[in-house]
Amino acid sequence: MKLSDGIRIIAINPGSTSTKIAVYENETPVLIKNITHSAEDLAPFEKITDQFEYRKNIIYKVLQDAEIRLDLVRAIVGRGGLVKPIESGVYLVNEKMKQDLINSPLGAEHASNLGGLIAADLAKLIPNSKAYIANPVVVDELDDIARYSGHPLLPRMSIFHALNQKAVARQHAKSLMQKYEDMNLIVVHLGGGITVGAHKKGRVVDVNQGLDGDGPFSPERTGTLPVGALIRLCFSGKYTEAEMLKMNKGAGGLVAYLGTNSAYEVEQRAQNGDLEAKNIFAAMAYQVAKEIGAMFAVLNGEVDGILITGGVAHSKWFVNQISQRVYKMAPIHIYPGEDEMRALAFNGLRIIRGETIAKEYV
């Protein structure tokens, strides 16, 4: 499809304490807004899905105040939530998906579930527009062999930073005038959680489940733990189930060791002579490097590049700690930060341009 000047894409990304909105005209942002929500704002809502009207009204007001011409909008792309495991891509928001965004098949809640719901509601008001989600965290392209964990009651799952990993991988391939689907890449996302994916010809055939207990420890998650010691701690009587879950996700990693989830703060403490901070920061990098080594084996040593992205990738010291252990494996490329809004918008643009076809959620 040939785009005329002015065609718009709206991106919606609800987080736990924020709602991000962006409007793109083709590849150019014309509006980027980040609304923060205080604990008092969200206190009246028992469940995250109860926040639907509250967040929807905020988004409508932002678009109105910015005088965005809604008649030019052709795609509204919401951050994908905890739907059932699906292959990567852009999905049209249908009734089945809306049901699963309201009542997650995974039995969990996340603010990102509101993205697709609000996108669908907005699309009903705008003629010629459609609502989509793109590459939610539950993207699952694992090889069957990667699903075995060591016990049939505990299969390995694919939950990772699919949106940013896929966007960076495509961006990298484009910079080399190659197709993502023709390359083997290891992509490392360094954020509040850390995930390392083996991208084989366009599919993430293995990745650590970075949400709650697999792979390197991160600013606020424990990653893989010694299982026997963990079981004994669970039954020690010292902690409730809720406390153990919080210890694993939210109060693990750098938070547990150093009382902060800020990698920048830890780096500053290390530079100012705090040996404990330096050792722990180095250990986190060491574990990331080990995970890269694991994905190198998954790809049979045939790797076109190692891509390092996410917020912690801004730390040159941390990235260097990783690079000096893995540089012999493949060329290393650094893409610091993450731009989820751009990734969402560009996935919508790919649909409009006919570069990909929207998939049906069933």
JOWO-V426542 format. One record per helix or strand. SS is the DSSP state (hx for helix, st for strand). FROM is the first residue (numbers start at 1). LEN is the number of residues. If there is no record, write none. Layout:
SS/FROM/LEN + SS/FROM/LEN
This chain:
st/8/7 + st/18/8 + st/28/9 + hx/39/4 + hx/48/18 + hx/70/3 + st/73/7 + st/86/1 + st/90/3 + hx/95/8 + hx/113/13 + st/130/5 + st/139/1 + hx/144/4 + hx/162/14 + hx/180/3 + st/184/7 + st/194/7 + st/203/5 + st/221/1 + hx/227/8 + hx/241/8 + st/249/1 + hx/253/6 + hx/263/9 + hx/275/24 + st/305/6 + hx/311/4 + hx/316/11 + st/332/6 + hx/340/14 + st/359/2
